[in-house]
Amino acid sequence: MSPKKSAWSLVKLYCAITDKARHVIDDAMEAKYGAEGWLEKKEGLERAREDYEKHGFCLSLGEWDRNINSAGVPIHLQDGTIMALTCAAPSYLVSGEKLRGSIAHQLAMLAGDIESLGV
């Protein structure tokens, strides 16, 4: 998995985990990036978390790669596992408006459908 894909996976999981687990990640990331470096990255994660709480999905519009727009939603499996559905595309093909207005909502509905199957 590329570092950018790995980073985007962290965003989706960060939005879906408990506050206690989030604090563990915060501490580990601060140790890795330093207080100042982690603060910058955490601001983006907090924006994504606010989007997730408000809309049920999070977006990355050129944040991890300026040429890529993406949306993601977590899926909570019955055994407690958290997975994610994502859609990412070059920004010249899929605008932030299209992701926010259509695709991200469809991902959220699909995640709900998968969860309702009792997987």
N, C-alpha and C positions, 0 to 999 in steps of 0.2 A: 504494500500500500504506500502510495506516495505521501510525503509529509503534508501536502495540501489536503489530500483526501483524509488523512489521519486527523488533521486539525479540524476539518469540517465535521468529522465524526464526533470529536470532543464537544463541539458546539451543541449538537443534537442531544448527546448524552447529558451534558451539563444542564440542559433545560429540563430534562426528565427525571433526574435523580433527586433524592431527598436533600434537605439543607445540610444535614450532618455529612453526607457523602460529598456535597459540594465544598464544604470547608476542608475536607481532606485533600481534594483536588487543589483548592486555593493555596494551601500550605505547600504542597509539592511543587506547584507551578511557580510560586514565589521563590522557593529554594532554587529552582532551575533557572529562572529568568532574572532574578533579582527583583527587589521591590518596585523599582521604576518600570522595568520591562514588563512585569506581570500586570501592573496597574493598567497599562495601555491595552494589553490583550484582554484583561478582565472587563474593561468598559464595553468592548464589542460583544463579549459573552453575556453581559448583563442586558444589553439592548436586545440580543436574541432571546434571552429569557423573558423579557417583558413582552416581546412579540408573541412568544409561545403562550404565555399566560393570557394575553388579550385575544389572540386569533387562533391558537391551536397549532401554529406552525412557526418556524423561524426561517429567516432569509439571510443570505449572504450575497450582497450585490457588489461584487468586485472587491470585497474586503480581504479575502485570502489570496485571490488572484484577480487582478484588475480586469481580466478578459472573461471571467466566468461569473455567471449569476446562478444561484442555486437556492433551493427550498428544501426543507426537511421536516419530518414529523417523527416522533417516537412511536413505537408500538410496544405495549406492555403485555408480555406473554403471561399465561397463567402460572408458570413456574417462577415468576419474578424476574425473568430475563427482560432486559430492555434492548430492543433493536430499533432500527430506523429505516424509513423510506425516504429516498432523496430523489431530486431531479436537478441536474446540473447541465448547463449548456453554455456555449460561447455567448457573450453578451450581445453580439451583433445578430444572433439568431433568436434569442429569447430575452425580451426586455424585462426590467424589474417590474414594470406595470403588469405584464402578462403573467409573471410568476405570482405576484401579489393578488391580482384580480381573478385568476382562474386556476392555474396549476397547483398552487399551494393549498387552496381550498379542496381541490380534488384529492390531493395527497392525504389531507386530514380526514376526508370522508373514507378513503380507502383504508387508512389505518384503523378507523372505527369499525369498518366492515370486517377486517381481519381479526380484530380483538373480539368482535361479537361471535365469531366462529368458535371461540373457545380454544384457540391454538395455545 
